[in-house]
């Protein structure tokens, strides 16, 4: 049986799905589909905390589905630029998750279009003999990430919330 570890780059999915499809991603449907493929052993959603009540409601929905939500504060720099990503934290959690023998996880599912994760996928596949599946907005997902994954699944109609 497939044992799945699920990791979601929430900001990346929000913006790419909104840009490509003009709507939101359906996390409940993703969970339902993946549950038919195997057991979801661990699930993490990485988001930026701006203290917004609507965002907090969304984060609670993710928790209710089964995700462990990890938040990082949004940082606005004096020069006007902003910082708020989880690349390193997500990577560390993936490596920790696959390093725990009790989990016996054999499938990494990553929701992101960020090419920075290509090396992580290669390491998981080679180092832990696991399959890697990436979900992303097709034309907005880095080719290096698509190439690094065992399988790429474009986010399409069944995983979209109606407008």
C-alpha positions in Angstrom: 0.0 0.0 0.0 1.2 3.5 -0.8 2.1 5.6 2.2 1.9 9.2 1.4 3.5 12.3 2.8 1.8 15.5 1.5 3.4 18.9 1.5 1.7 22.1 0.3 3.3 25.4 -0.6 0.0 27.3 0.1 1.1 30.7 -1.3 2.4 29.2 -4.5 -0.7 27.2 -5.1 -3.0 30.1 -4.2 -1.4 32.5 -6.6 -0.7 30.1 -9.5 -4.2 28.6 -9.5 -5.8 32.0 -9.2 -3.7 33.3 -12.1 -4.2 30.3 -14.4 -7.8 29.4 -13.5 -9.3 32.5 -11.8 -10.5 30.4 -8.8 -9.3 28.5 -5.8 -7.8 25.1 -5.2 -10.0 22.3 -3.7 -8.0 20.8 -0.8 -10.8 18.5 0.3 -11.0 16.9 -3.2 -7.2 16.5 -3.3 -7.4 14.7 0.1 -10.2 12.5 -1.2 -8.3 11.6 -4.4 -5.0 10.8 -2.6 -6.8 8.8 0.0 -8.0 6.4 -2.7 -4.4 5.9 -3.8 -3.0 5.1 -0.4 -2.7 6.2 3.2 -1.9 9.8 3.9 0.5 9.4 6.8 1.6 13.0 7.2 0.2 16.2 5.7 1.6 19.7 6.0 0.4 23.0 4.7 2.9 25.9 4.8 1.4 29.4 4.9 2.2 33.0 5.7 0.5 34.6 8.7 -0.8 38.1 8.0 -3.2 38.0 10.9 -6.2 38.2 8.5 -9.4 36.6 9.8 -10.4 35.2 6.4 -7.0 33.6 6.1 -7.3 32.2 9.6 -10.6 30.6 8.6 -9.0 29.0 5.6 -6.2 27.7 7.8 -8.8 26.1 10.1 -10.4 24.4 7.1 -7.0 22.9 6.3 -6.7 21.7 9.8 -10.2 20.2 9.7 -9.2 18.3 6.5 -6.2 16.8 8.3 -3.3 19.1 7.5 -0.8 20.3 10.1 -0.6 24.0 9.3 2.7 25.8 9.7 2.7 29.5 9.8 5.5 32.0 9.3 5.0 35.8 9.7 4.9 38.0 6.7 7.8 40.4 6.8 7.6 43.8 5.1 11.1 45.3 4.7 11.9 49.0 5.1 12.8 49.2 1.3 9.2 48.1 0.4 10.2 44.5 -0.5 8.5 41.6 1.3 9.7 38.2 2.5 7.6 35.2 3.4 8.5 31.8 2.0 8.8 28.3 3.5 11.3 26.7 1.1 13.9 25.8 3.8 11.3 24.8 6.4 9.4 22.6 4.0 12.6 20.9 2.8 13.7 20.2 6.4 10.3 18.7 7.2 10.4 16.5 4.1 13.9 15.2 5.0 12.9 14.6 8.7 9.7 12.8 7.6 11.5 10.4 5.3 14.3 9.8 7.8 11.9 8.4 10.4 11.8 4.6 9.7 8.6 4.2 11.6 6.7 6.1 8.9 7.8 3.8 6.1 6.6 6.5 3.6 7.1 5.7 0.0 5.5 8.6 -1.8 6.1 12.3 -1.6 3.3 14.5 -2.9 4.3 18.2 -3.3 1.9 21.0 -4.3 4.1 23.7 -5.7 5.4 25.1 -8.9 8.7 26.3 -7.4 11.7 25.0 -9.2 13.8 25.3 -6.0 12.3 22.0 -4.9 13.7 20.0 -7.8 16.8 18.9 -5.9 14.7 17.9 -2.9 12.6 15.6 -5.1 15.7 14.0 -6.6 17.1 13.4 -3.1 13.9 11.8 -1.9 13.6 9.6 -4.9 17.2 8.4 -4.8 17.9 8.5 -1.1 14.6 7.0 0.1 13.5 5.0 -2.9 10.3 6.9 -3.0 8.1 8.1 -5.8 7.5 11.8 -6.1 4.3 13.4 -7.4 4.0 17.2 -8.0 0.7 19.0 -8.5 1.0 22.4 -10.1 -0.6 24.9 -12.4 0.8 23.5 -15.7 2.2 26.6 -17.5 3.3 28.1 -14.2 5.3 25.2 -12.8 9.1 25.2 -13.3 10.2 22.7 -15.9 13.0 21.6 -13.6 10.4 20.6 -11.0 8.3 18.7 -13.5 11.4 16.9 -14.8 12.6 16.0 -11.3 9.2 14.4 -10.3 8.3 10.8 -10.9 4.9 12.1 -12.0 3.5 15.6 -12.6 -0.2 16.2 -12.2 -1.6 19.4 -13.7 -4.2 21.1 -11.5 -7.3 21.0 -13.5 -11.1 21.0 -13.2 -11.6 18.3 -10.6 -9.3 20.1 -8.2 -10.8 23.5 -8.6 -13.5 25.2 -6.5 -16.2 26.7 -8.6 -16.2 30.5 -8.9 
